[in-house]
Every structure is written in structure tokens, then in C-alpha cells.
């Protein structure tokens, strides 16, 4: 089963960029997975409420809610029975009461993929000693800045992102793009958010370095030889509305957010779609006690799946999670189905966040 999944992942990687297409539908899709178990437990419905270090990914304008000298975020998750690994490191720094900066680093990779292109020699003999392994990895580096405006409650932010993708010694790609975000906080209970990812489209330039023997294998097996080319990731708009309602006077509250993702790369399998754009709603609800303990749940990835009898059924991706906040430590857990209800590929995700004050030695130096 593991070998089958590895083959499928590898094949999809080559097919996604090997045809020299300019704007494939799912370009750089690893950046749509999400970071932070708190957000994943809410089905990624956090664009309006996000704050602190993780805002560098979700909505850079939320960085202005960083109220500590240094905010650190860490996450590790595994998919497909541990075959694919997803890692995240984030840093955010409050410059002053009105502005903040951040850095986010993401790695999504499949390691130790068997390379069988040299398994059979020119005389048809099989030599298992010629099987090697390689790694297919995607890296993203997001440099973020946010600032409060003169309009009360309105903040703006942006990302400059650098993307590096590598498939063993066969291919590599460098990409660059921009994100823009805004948040509007009417009061403590009502917030709005908007993010326009890949504002000017994100460009990825692919370079392939296949040796003659590998090209011969591709030709003999009926595979098209990949060509150098340019790949574009088209803009995506995400809108969010957040509302929080206290329950009594004992610090218990309930909150919810509704986000709507609008993609501009044609018709996708979502519940709302046209030939030009597609709309993907996702909802997150949380119950909390004085910000110390939070229970989370959400639904997303709503789509119709065709059965063998040509009938259709609606499937959703459910998510649940819990968070603990003790002084400067935020520990979050999410139990998420990364597919739909029919596949039930559940994953455990844990993330850690540290909100640190300025070191005392540094404060004395400034004085």
C-alpha cells in the first residue's frame, strides 16, 4: 500500500508540471493545506479572527494583533500514513503599537521515493542495485508586514513569498509572488477579514535536468519528456466574518466564522461554481473558557461525488480540535480528515506557539 501511494504521489508531481502548461488549476496547492492546529480544527475559517505569528500565513494584516516582542509558531504533521511530511516555522515581531513583521517557512515533502528508471538495462536485465531514492519537496518563505491605518479598526498587511520546489536531481523551480490582506475589527465581538493571495499571479520557473538514459526510459515507456517552462498560480480571494458571543458572566463564550474562498482558475468541484470562478465555503465554531481552554470544530471541502449509478452525494470534510493556553504557551491539537467522508484519511496535528516578552537584558541595553 505504501509503495502504491508513493508511486501515485510521484506521478502526480511530474504530471502537474511536466507538460509545460502555463496556469495549471492546482499550482502550488501545498500552500492551501494550512498551518496551525487551531486553524485546522476550525476548518481553516480564520481569515477574520487570526492573530499573532500564524497570521503571516492566513492573513498578514492580523500580524498587528501581535502583542508580544516575539511570537513563535511551530507545527509538524504527516499524511498518507507518514509518507508525506508537512513542517512549519513562524516568527513574528511587534515593531511598535501600530506595526509588526513576520517570517513563515513551510516544507512539504515526500522522502525516500524509489527511482526505478535505471532498474532495467539496455539488454533487458533487472538490477535491483540500481534502485536509488530521491526527495520531492516544496518550500515556501513568506516575508510579512502589517500596519494599522488611520481608520479605527482597519489594518492592512502583505506578503512577499519565495517558493522553491525540487524533485530529486530531475527538476527544480523558483517562484515569486505577493499576497495582500485586510482586517476590520468593529469591536471585540465582530471582525471581518479579506485576503487576496497571489495578487499578481505567482510565477514558478521550472528547469529539468534529465540525463540521456532517463530520457530514453521516458520515451520507451510512452511518457512525454518534461520541458522547461513557466507555471502561474492565479489569484484567490478569501473573505471572512467572525462573531463572538459571551455565555453568561463566567468567562464562557461561543464564536464562529464563515469564510468563502473564491478561485479564479475555472470550474472546480465545489458546491458553488461557474465556468470562470468557483466558491468554496468553510465554517468554524469554537467554545472557550477565559481563553484558557478552547474546543473547536468545523466543516469544509463541500463537494458532490458521483456514485457508480451516476447519482451524486454531498460530502464534507469534518474537523475537530482543542487548545490550551497557559501563560506564554499555546498548545493546540486537531483531528482532521484530509480527504472527504468516503476516504476517511484522518491525521493528528499538533502545533505550538510561544508569545515571548522582550528579554530583560535587551531592555536594559535600550535604556
Backbone torsions as a table, in degrees:
resi	resn	phi	psi	omega
1	UNK	NA	-42.1	179.3
2	UNK	-62.0	-43.3	-178.8
3	UNK	-63.1	-38.3	179.0
4	UNK	-63.3	-42.7	179.3
5	UNK	-65.3	-39.5	178.8
6	UNK	-61.2	-44.9	179.4
7	UNK	-60.9	-44.0	-178.9
8	UNK	-63.4	-45.1	-179.3
9	UNK	-63.0	-43.2	179.9
10	UNK	-63.6	-44.3	-179.9
11	UNK	-62.2	-42.4	179.4
12	UNK	-63.9	-36.8	179.2
13	UNK	-61.1	-45.6	-179.7
14	UNK	-68.9	-40.9	-177.2
15	UNK	-67.2	-30.9	-175.6
16	UNK	-67.8	-29.8	-177.4
17	UNK	-127.6	-2.2	-172.9
18	UNK	-81.7	-8.6	-175.7
19	UNK	-96.6	2.9	175.9
20	UNK	71.7	19.3	179.9
21	UNK	-70.5	151.9	-174.9
22	UNK	-87.2	-41.7	-176.4
23	UNK	-134.2	73.0	177.6
24	UNK	-64.7	152.1	-172.9
25	UNK	-64.5	-35.5	-173.9
26	UNK	-116.3	42.8	178.1
27	UNK	-67.6	138.0	178.9
28	UNK	51.7	37.0	-176.2
29	UNK	-68.2	-16.1	177.6
30	UNK	-62.6	-22.2	178.3
31	UNK	-78.7	-3.5	178.6
32	UNK	-99.8	-0.3	-178.4
33	UNK	-67.2	-46.0	179.5
34	UNK	108.2	156.0	179.2
35	UNK	-130.4	151.7	178.8
36	UNK	87.4	120.7	180.0
37	UNK	-65.0	-26.9	177.3
38	UNK	-63.1	-43.7	179.3
39	UNK	-71.5	-40.7	180.0
40	UNK	-64.0	-35.4	176.2
41	UNK	-65.4	-23.9	177.9
42	UNK	-97.0	15.2	-179.3
43	UNK	59.0	35.0	176.4
44	UNK	66.3	16.1	178.2
45	UNK	-89.0	76.7	-173.3
46	UNK	-139.4	7.2	-174.2
47	UNK	-59.9	-34.1	-179.0
48	UNK	-85.3	-34.2	-172.7
49	UNK	-97.1	-11.2	-173.0
50	UNK	-57.5	144.3	178.9
51	UNK	-150.2	160.3	177.3
52	UNK	76.1	-158.9	-169.7
53	UNK	-60.8	-37.0	-177.2
54	UNK	-69.4	-12.0	177.3
55	UNK	-64.7	-25.3	177.5
56	UNK	-56.7	-29.0	176.7
57	UNK	-91.2	-49.2	-171.2
58	UNK	-76.7	-47.7	-179.9
59	UNK	-160.1	103.7	-173.9
60	UNK	-57.1	-24.1	179.1
61	UNK	-65.1	-25.4	179.6
62	UNK	-69.7	-8.7	178.1
63	UNK	-63.0	-24.6	-179.9
64	UNK	-66.5	-14.7	176.7
65	UNK	-85.5	4.6	173.1
66	UNK	-70.6	114.1	-175.4
67	UNK	-109.1	17.8	178.0
68	UNK	-125.3	162.8	-180.0
69	UNK	-63.1	-40.4	179.1
70	UNK	-143.8	127.7	178.6
71	UNK	-115.0	126.6	-176.5
72	UNK	-119.7	132.7	177.7
73	UNK	-124.3	137.5	179.7
74	UNK	-136.2	142.3	176.2
75	UNK	-154.5	142.6	172.3
76	UNK	-137.8	133.9	176.0
77	UNK	-145.3	157.4	-179.1
78	UNK	-131.2	143.8	-178.9
79	UNK	-127.6	160.8	179.5
80	UNK	55.1	55.6	177.8
81	UNK	57.5	35.6	176.3
82	UNK	87.8	2.3	-178.6
83	UNK	-70.6	-45.6	179.9
84	UNK	-100.9	134.8	-177.7
85	UNK	-120.9	136.8	-176.8
86	UNK	-124.8	121.7	-177.3
87	UNK	-127.7	146.1	-178.0
88	UNK	-142.0	137.8	172.2
89	UNK	-134.0	128.8	179.8
90	UNK	-131.5	145.7	176.7
91	UNK	-132.9	136.8	176.5
92	UNK	-137.5	140.6	-177.5
93	UNK	-132.6	129.5	176.7
94	UNK	-82.2	113.3	179.9
95	UNK	-72.0	-50.6	175.9
96	UNK	-154.7	-166.1	-176.9
97	UNK	-69.8	-14.1	-175.9
98	UNK	-112.5	-11.2	-173.7
99	UNK	-144.7	159.6	180.0
100	UNK	-156.1	157.3	177.3
101	UNK	-127.1	160.5	-179.1
102	UNK	-152.7	159.4	175.3
103	UNK	-135.9	129.5	178.0
104	UNK	-125.3	133.0	178.3
105	UNK	-124.0	127.8	-177.5
106	UNK	-127.1	136.6	174.3
107	UNK	-131.4	126.6	174.6
108	UNK	-125.8	119.2	-170.0
109	UNK	-147.6	153.1	168.6
110	UNK	-118.3	116.2	-177.3
111	UNK	-99.0	161.7	174.3
112	UNK	55.6	47.5	175.3
113	UNK	-82.2	127.7	-179.7
114	UNK	-65.9	132.7	174.4
115	UNK	-104.9	105.8	-175.3
116	UNK	-106.3	16.5	-177.9
117	UNK	-66.6	-22.8	-179.3
118	UNK	-107.1	14.9	-176.0
119	UNK	-63.2	-39.0	-178.4
120	UNK	-111.2	125.8	-178.9
121	UNK	-82.5	-177.7	-176.2
122	UNK	-63.5	-21.0	-179.5
123	UNK	-96.9	8.1	175.9
124	UNK	83.6	10.2	-179.8
125	UNK	-89.2	141.1	180.0
126	UNK	-93.0	127.0	179.1
127	UNK	-128.0	101.2	-176.9
128	UNK	-67.1	-19.0	178.6
129	UNK	-68.0	-16.0	-179.0
130	UNK	-88.7	0.7	175.8
131	UNK	-77.4	123.0	176.5
132	UNK	-117.4	179.3	178.3
133	UNK	-127.7	157.4	177.7
134	UNK	-147.4	171.4	-178.9
135	UNK	-119.2	135.4	171.5
136	UNK	-107.9	113.3	-173.1
137	UNK	-133.7	142.9	175.0
138	UNK	-117.4	131.9	179.6
139	UNK	-123.2	142.3	174.8
140	UNK	-135.4	135.6	178.0
141	UNK	-123.0	115.3	-176.8
142	UNK	-111.1	121.5	176.8
143	UNK	-105.5	118.6	-169.0
144	UNK	-119.6	151.1	175.0
145	UNK	-146.4	139.5	179.3
146	UNK	-141.5	152.1	-178.7
147	UNK	-152.6	142.2	174.1
148	UNK	-75.2	143.0	179.2
149	UNK	-95.5	178.1	177.8
150	UNK	-73.3	-16.4	176.5
151	UNK	-78.9	120.8	-177.8
152	UNK	-56.5	127.2	177.1
153	UNK	89.3	-11.1	-176.6
154	UNK	-100.8	127.7	177.2
155	UNK	-129.5	148.2	179.5
156	UNK	-124.8	150.5	179.2
157	UNK	-154.9	166.8	-179.8
158	UNK	-153.0	158.3	176.0
159	UNK	-122.3	140.0	163.3
160	UNK	-111.9	120.3	-174.2
161	UNK	-119.9	141.8	176.6
162	UNK	-116.8	129.9	-176.3
163	UNK	-120.5	131.1	177.1
164	UNK	-127.0	124.7	-179.2
165	UNK	-126.0	137.6	-174.6
166	UNK	-142.4	134.1	175.7
167	UNK	-120.9	92.5	-177.7
168	UNK	51.5	-137.2	174.6
169	UNK	-97.6	6.9	-175.2
170	UNK	-82.6	-39.0	-172.6
171	UNK	-157.3	152.6	174.0
172	UNK	-150.0	159.6	-176.4
173	UNK	-148.2	142.1	171.5
174	UNK	-116.8	136.9	180.0
175	UNK	-137.9	156.2	-178.6
176	UNK	-140.3	143.4	179.8
177	UNK	-162.7	174.8	-178.1
178	UNK	-132.0	143.6	171.1
179	UNK	-122.8	150.6	176.4
180	UNK	-131.8	141.0	-178.8
181	UNK	-141.1	159.7	177.6
182	UNK	-148.0	145.6	173.1
183	UNK	-132.9	145.1	176.1
184	UNK	-131.5	118.8	-177.2
185	UNK	-109.3	100.4	-179.3
186	UNK	-68.2	-40.7	174.2
187	UNK	-159.7	-171.4	-177.3
188	UNK	-63.8	-24.1	-172.8
189	UNK	-100.7	-21.4	-175.1
190	UNK	-125.1	123.3	-178.4
191	UNK	-137.1	151.2	176.7
192	UNK	-129.7	151.1	179.4
193	UNK	-147.7	153.6	177.7
194	UNK	-148.7	137.9	177.6
195	UNK	-134.4	132.3	173.1
196	UNK	-114.5	101.3	-179.0
197	UNK	-84.7	146.4	-179.7
198	UNK	54.3	54.9	-173.6
199	UNK	-50.6	-50.2	-177.7
200	UNK	-102.0	18.3	-170.4
201	UNK	73.2	139.9	178.9
202	UNK	-97.1	130.1	-175.1
203	UNK	-99.7	129.9	173.3
204	UNK	-122.6	121.4	178.4
205	UNK	-101.2	118.2	-177.2
206	UNK	-97.8	136.4	175.7
207	UNK	-127.2	126.9	-178.8
208	UNK	-108.9	139.7	-179.3
209	UNK	-130.9	70.8	179.2
210	UNK	-93.2	132.8	177.7
211	UNK	-76.9	169.7	-175.5
212	UNK	-60.9	-37.5	-178.3
213	UNK	-67.2	-39.8	178.4
214	UNK	-67.2	-39.8	177.1
215	UNK	-61.4	-38.5	179.0
216	UNK	-63.8	-40.3	177.6
217	UNK	-62.6	-43.2	178.2
218	UNK	-58.8	-44.8	-178.3
219	UNK	-65.3	-45.9	-178.0
220	UNK	-66.6	-27.8	-179.3
221	UNK	-94.8	8.0	176.0
222	UNK	76.8	18.7	178.8
223	UNK	-97.3	142.1	178.1
224	UNK	-74.5	135.1	179.0
225	UNK	-73.2	122.5	-179.2
226	UNK	-60.3	147.7	179.9
227	UNK	-120.0	150.3	174.2
228	UNK	-60.1	141.8	-178.7
229	UNK	-169.7	176.9	-178.5
230	UNK	-110.6	133.7	-179.2
231	UNK	-118.8	134.3	-179.2
232	UNK	-114.4	138.8	171.2
233	UNK	-106.6	116.0	-174.2
234	UNK	-76.6	158.8	-176.3
235	UNK	-61.5	150.7	176.8
236	UNK	-135.2	127.5	-179.9
237	UNK	-106.0	131.2	178.4
238	UNK	-124.3	125.2	178.7
239	UNK	-115.2	141.4	-178.0
240	UNK	-141.8	146.2	175.6
241	UNK	-130.9	128.9	-176.0
242	UNK	-121.9	139.8	176.8
243	UNK	-140.3	138.4	-179.0
244	UNK	-124.7	133.2	-177.7
245	UNK	-127.9	116.2	175.7
246	UNK	-66.0	146.8	177.2
247	UNK	-116.4	95.4	-177.6
248	UNK	79.3	-161.0	-176.2
249	UNK	-118.0	23.0	-177.6
250	UNK	-107.0	15.9	177.4
251	UNK	86.1	4.8	178.7
252	UNK	-88.0	139.9	-179.0
253	UNK	-147.5	163.0	172.2
254	UNK	-128.9	139.7	179.3
255	UNK	-138.0	157.8	179.6
256	UNK	-151.3	151.9	176.4
257	UNK	-139.3	139.1	174.8
258	UNK	-115.9	120.9	177.1
259	UNK	-114.4	150.0	178.0
260	UNK	-131.0	115.3	177.0
261	UNK	-91.3	129.1	177.6
262	UNK	-118.8	113.3	178.1
263	UNK	-97.9	150.8	-173.7
264	UNK	-117.8	23.4	-178.5
265	UNK	-108.4	31.1	176.8
266	UNK	96.5	-171.1	-174.4
267	UNK	-72.6	125.5	173.4
268	UNK	-113.0	169.7	179.8
269	UNK	-85.1	73.6	176.4
270	UNK	-121.3	169.5	-176.8
271	UNK	-75.4	-19.5	176.2
272	UNK	-124.9	120.0	-175.6
273	UNK	-157.9	153.0	171.0
274	UNK	-131.5	-179.2	178.3
275	UNK	-71.1	-15.3	-176.5
276	UNK	-107.1	-47.6	-177.3
277	UNK	-128.0	158.1	176.2
278	UNK	-130.1	147.2	-177.4
279	UNK	-120.5	128.9	-177.3
280	UNK	-125.8	102.2	179.7
281	UNK	-83.1	148.8	171.3
282	UNK	-146.8	146.0	-170.3
283	UNK	-127.6	138.5	176.3
284	UNK	-132.0	138.5	179.7
285	UNK	-130.2	141.0	-178.7
286	UNK	-136.0	143.4	171.8
287	UNK	-118.2	129.2	-175.8
288	UNK	-136.8	164.5	176.3
289	UNK	-131.0	107.2	176.6
290	UNK	49.7	32.8	179.7
291	UNK	63.7	7.5	-179.8
292	UNK	-86.7	-44.4	-179.9
293	UNK	-130.1	134.2	-179.4
294	UNK	-135.2	127.6	173.3
295	UNK	-101.9	133.3	-173.3
296	UNK	-128.2	153.9	174.9
297	UNK	-159.9	157.2	-179.8
298	UNK	-170.5	168.0	176.1
299	UNK	-133.9	146.5	179.1
300	UNK	-157.7	-172.8	177.6
301	UNK	52.3	47.9	178.5
302	UNK	-78.8	121.5	-179.2
303	UNK	-156.3	157.6	178.5
304	UNK	-94.4	130.3	179.2
305	UNK	-110.6	132.5	-179.7
306	UNK	-84.1	129.9	177.4
307	UNK	-84.7	174.2	-179.4
308	UNK	-63.4	-27.4	179.7
309	UNK	-90.4	17.5	179.4
310	UNK	69.9	3.7	173.8
311	UNK	-79.4	161.8	-178.2
312	UNK	-120.0	146.2	174.9
313	UNK	-132.5	147.7	-179.6
314	UNK	-86.6	126.7	176.0
315	UNK	-116.6	153.7	179.0
316	UNK	-135.6	160.9	175.7
317	UNK	-106.0	108.5	178.6
318	UNK	-87.2	150.6	178.4
319	UNK	-143.3	144.6	174.3
320	UNK	-137.3	161.0	179.9
321	UNK	-169.1	171.6	177.7
322	UNK	-144.5	147.7	179.8
323	UNK	-134.4	143.6	176.8
324	UNK	-122.9	135.7	179.4
325	UNK	-125.9	111.8	179.1
326	UNK	-125.7	107.0	-178.6
327	UNK	53.9	-112.3	-175.9
328	UNK	-92.8	4.1	-174.0
329	UNK	-110.7	128.5	173.1
330	UNK	-116.8	117.1	179.3
331	UNK	-117.3	122.3	-175.0
332	UNK	-126.2	147.1	179.0
333	UNK	-133.4	141.6	176.5
334	UNK	-136.6	141.6	174.9
335	UNK	-115.4	106.2	-168.5
336	UNK	-127.1	140.9	174.8
337	UNK	-92.0	111.4	-173.9
338	UNK	-80.1	-7.1	177.6
339	UNK	-113.1	-126.8	175.1
340	UNK	-126.2	-174.4	-174.9
341	UNK	-63.7	-22.6	-177.3
342	UNK	-82.2	-26.0	-177.8
343	UNK	-94.7	-34.4	176.6
344	UNK	51.7	51.1	176.2
345	UNK	-93.3	81.7	-174.7
346	UNK	-81.6	145.0	179.5
347	UNK	-133.0	147.3	174.5
348	UNK	-97.6	127.6	-178.5
349	UNK	-124.9	129.6	177.9
350	UNK	-124.9	134.9	177.3
351	UNK	-135.0	153.8	-177.6
352	UNK	-128.4	139.4	177.1
353	UNK	-134.1	134.3	179.8
354	UNK	-122.0	123.3	178.0
355	UNK	-106.5	106.7	-170.5
356	UNK	-109.2	138.8	173.6
357	UNK	-78.6	166.6	178.5
358	UNK	-66.0	132.9	179.1
359	UNK	-57.0	144.0	-178.2
360	UNK	-62.9	-36.7	178.8
361	UNK	-62.8	-38.6	179.0
362	UNK	-67.6	-35.4	179.2
363	UNK	-66.3	-40.0	178.8
364	UNK	-66.3	-37.4	178.6
365	UNK	-63.2	-41.6	179.7
366	UNK	-63.8	-37.0	-179.7
367	UNK	-67.8	NA	NA
